[in-house]
Amino acid sequence: MRQNAGRCGHDLFDGEVINATGETLDKLLKDDLPVVIDFWAPWCGPCRNFAPIFEDVAQERSGKVRFVKVNTEAERELSSRFGIRSIPTIMIFKKRSGCRHGLMAQYRKRRSIAG
């Protein structure tokens, strides 16, 4: 069952990637749905290469997981708060089990094996 946004009737979970600020991210992390965050920057080549994959998975998992991007250049405070030292960095937050990170290394290994 999908949740609607009240009067407008649009789906809240439409598969779109959310561009988050500190305030919006805090609200998203309090939700019951898992949140996958892509910390990126506009000048980062690997970030740009990963973006279409991130967007595709967001569409596939619509309604089950929220996908969020944080521009580390525009949101330096968030980058500091989450200890971002290199980009792209992917983190997964589940309300009950905390944070998991280091997924880019797994992605790179998979990609190099697949050719």
N, C-alpha and C positions, 0 to 999 in steps of 0.2 A: 504494500500500500504506500502510495506516495503522499507526502505532505504538501499542502498548498500554502501559498503566501498570503492567505487571507482574502481581502477584497479582489485583488487582481486575478487570483485563481491560477497563477503560474506555478509550475513545480519548483520547489525549493532546491531540489537536487537534479539539475538539468544536465549534469556531466561537464559543465563549464569549469575551467580552472579559475580559482579565485585569486586575484592579486591582493595580497594582504598587507595591512599596516599593523602596527603594534596593537591597536585597539581591536581591529577585526580578528586578528589571530588569537588574542586572549579569549574572545567569545567562542571562536571555533573550537578551541582546545577544551572548552568546558562541555561540549556536546558529547553525546553517547557514540556518535560515529567515529571510526578511526580517521585520522588526518595525516595525509602524506604531504610533506613540505619540501619543495625544491628551492634551495637557496641558490641564487644565480646573480649574474651581472650582465648588462648588455654587451660589454666588450669581450666576454668569455666565449671562445669558440666551442669548447665542449658543451657549455650550457646551451648554446644555440642548436647544436646537433641533437641534444637530448630532448629539447622542447617538444618536437612533434610526437615523440614516443610517449612523453608524459601526458600530452593532451589526448592521445589515442586511448591510453589506459584509463584516463579520467572518464572518457565516454563509455568505455566498456564496464566500468565499475560504478556508474552513475546510480546514486541512491543508496549505495553500500559503503562508500568511502568518499571523503572530501579531499580534493586535490588543491593544493595551495602553492602559489609561488611567492617568494619574498625576494625583491630586488635588494641585494646587499649594499648597493651604492646609495639607494634612496632610504633604506631602513638600517642604517649603521647601528642604531641602538639594539635592534633585534638581532643583528649579526653578532654583536658582542654578548648579548644575553644568552644566546644559544651556543656560544663558543665556536663560531664558524671561523676556521683558519684557512680553508681552501674551498674553491667552488669548481664544479657544482657539488653541493652537499645535499643528500636526501635524508630526511628524518621521518620516521613514522611514529605517531603518537596514538596510543589507545588509552582511553580514560582509566581503565583498570590496571593496565600493565606498564605504563610509562612510555619511554622513548626507546627507539631502536634506530641506530644510524650505521654508516659505513656501507651502504648499499651500492654506491657508485662503483666501488672496487669489484663487487660481484657482477654488476652490469658490464664493466669493462672486460672481465674474464670471459663472460658469456659471449660477448660480442667478438672477442679475438678468437675464440674457439669456433664460433659459427662462421667466421670468415668474413 
